Amino acid sequence: MQLVEPNWGHPAKTGNNSGLLSDNAGQETATILNIAKQKRITYYMKRILLTLIAVAGLGLTGPAWSAGCYADYKAKQDNPLRLHYGVAEINGSCNRAAAQAELKGRLAGQGWTLLNVVSVFGDDGLEQRKSSAGSNFLRF
């Protein structure tokens, strides 16, 4: 009985071993896979979406920019000690920290020391604070 030796010279083939579908030698993989156009479209879609979100955000905050910004505060003077509560219009950012920085300088110029900013509000809160502020309503 004679044994036949296996043909070890050629490795077994597995998977997709067919020839190339096209000869795109030297081109990027994106071109071969036809995804370059999809990447470009996705990029522009993201840009448009971000632009729309930004415009919508401006539209929502637009009226707040045109509305007034006010702060009510407490201040003091020494020798003799005098305290007052007042309401002032804020020209910068409409938040407590910005109001505090702005009022500190304004009040110091008139000999007052800012104790604290009670709150920051819009046009809708002016009328209810007018009587409490008295002569210091929009004075500083």
C-alpha positions as CSV (number, residue, x, y, z in Angstrom):
1,M,0.0,0.0,0.0
2,Q,1.4,3.3,-1.0
3,L,0.8,6.5,1.0
4,V,0.1,9.7,-0.9
5,E,1.8,12.7,0.6
6,P,-0.4,15.7,1.1
7,N,0.3,18.8,-1.0
8,W,1.8,21.1,1.7
9,G,3.0,23.6,-0.8
10,H,-0.3,25.5,-1.0
11,P,-2.0,26.8,2.1
12,A,-5.7,26.2,2.6
13,K,-7.9,29.1,1.3
14,T,-10.6,30.5,3.5
15,G,-12.7,33.6,3.4
16,N,-13.3,35.8,0.4
17,N,-10.3,35.2,-1.9
18,S,-11.7,36.6,-5.1
19,G,-10.1,39.2,-7.2
20,L,-10.6,43.0,-6.8
21,L,-13.8,44.5,-7.9
22,S,-12.0,47.6,-9.3
23,D,-8.5,48.8,-9.6
24,N,-8.3,51.8,-7.3
25,A,-4.6,51.5,-6.5
26,G,-3.3,54.6,-4.7
27,Q,-6.7,56.0,-3.7
28,E,-8.1,56.4,-0.2
29,T,-10.2,53.8,1.4
30,A,-13.1,56.2,1.6
31,T,-13.2,56.4,-2.2
32,I,-13.1,52.7,-2.6
33,L,-15.9,52.2,-0.1
34,N,-17.9,55.1,-1.5
35,I,-18.3,56.8,1.8
36,A,-16.5,60.1,1.0
37,K,-19.7,61.7,-0.2
38,Q,-21.6,60.5,2.9
39,K,-19.0,62.0,5.2
40,R,-19.3,65.3,3.4
41,I,-23.1,65.3,3.6
42,T,-22.9,64.4,7.3
43,Y,-20.5,67.2,8.0
44,Y,-22.8,69.8,6.3
45,M,-25.8,68.4,8.1
46,K,-24.1,68.8,11.4
47,R,-23.1,72.4,10.5
48,I,-26.6,73.3,9.5
49,L,-28.0,71.7,12.7
50,L,-25.6,73.6,14.9
51,T,-26.4,76.9,13.1
52,L,-30.1,76.3,13.6
53,I,-29.6,75.6,17.3
54,A,-27.6,78.8,17.7
55,V,-30.2,80.9,15.9
56,A,-33.0,79.4,18.0
57,G,-31.0,80.1,21.1
58,L,-30.6,83.7,20.1
59,G,-34.3,83.9,19.4
60,L,-35.2,82.7,22.8
61,T,-32.8,85.0,24.7
62,G,-33.3,88.0,22.4
63,P,-36.2,89.5,24.4
64,A,-34.1,89.2,27.6
65,W,-31.4,91.3,26.0
66,S,-33.9,94.1,25.1
67,A,-35.6,94.0,28.5
68,G,-34.1,95.9,31.4
69,C,-31.9,94.4,34.1
70,Y,-32.2,95.7,37.6
71,A,-30.8,94.8,41.0
72,D,-32.0,95.6,44.5
73,Y,-29.2,96.1,47.0
74,K,-28.3,97.2,50.5
75,A,-25.6,99.8,51.2
76,K,-24.2,101.7,54.2
77,Q,-22.3,104.9,55.1
78,D,-20.1,105.3,58.2
79,N,-19.8,108.2,60.6
80,P,-22.7,108.5,61.2
81,L,-23.9,105.0,60.3
82,R,-26.6,105.2,57.6
83,L,-28.2,102.2,55.8
84,H,-30.3,102.2,52.6
85,Y,-32.1,99.8,50.4
86,G,-32.2,100.7,46.7
87,V,-32.9,99.6,43.2
88,A,-30.5,100.2,40.3
89,E,-30.4,99.5,36.6
90,I,-27.6,97.2,35.6
91,N,-25.8,97.8,32.2
92,G,-23.6,94.7,32.0
93,S,-24.5,91.1,32.3
94,C,-27.7,90.4,34.1
95,N,-26.5,88.3,37.0
96,R,-25.7,88.8,40.7
97,A,-21.9,88.9,40.3
98,A,-21.9,91.5,37.5
99,A,-24.4,93.6,39.4
100,Q,-22.3,93.5,42.5
101,A,-19.1,94.6,40.6
102,E,-21.0,97.4,38.8
103,L,-22.8,98.7,41.9
104,K,-19.7,98.6,44.1
105,G,-18.0,101.2,41.9
106,R,-21.1,103.4,41.5
107,L,-21.9,103.5,45.2
108,A,-18.3,104.1,46.2
109,G,-18.2,107.2,44.1
110,Q,-21.0,108.6,46.2
111,G,-19.5,107.6,49.6
112,W,-21.5,104.4,50.0
113,T,-20.3,100.8,50.7
114,L,-22.2,98.0,49.0
115,L,-23.3,95.4,51.6
116,N,-25.0,92.9,49.3
117,V,-27.0,92.5,46.1
118,V,-30.4,91.1,47.2
119,S,-31.6,90.0,43.8
120,V,-31.4,90.6,40.1
121,F,-34.6,90.9,38.1
122,G,-36.2,92.3,34.9
123,D,-38.8,94.9,34.1
124,D,-41.5,92.9,35.8
125,G,-40.1,93.3,39.3
126,L,-39.6,97.1,39.2
127,E,-43.1,98.2,40.3
128,Q,-43.3,96.1,43.4
129,R,-39.9,97.4,44.7
130,K,-40.5,101.1,44.0
131,S,-42.1,102.0,47.3
132,S,-39.5,100.0,49.4
133,A,-36.6,101.8,47.7
134,G,-38.1,105.3,48.1
135,S,-35.6,108.0,47.1
136,N,-33.1,105.3,46.2
137,F,-35.2,103.9,43.4
138,L,-33.0,104.1,40.3
139,R,-30.8,106.7,42.0
140,F,-27.5,104.9,41.5
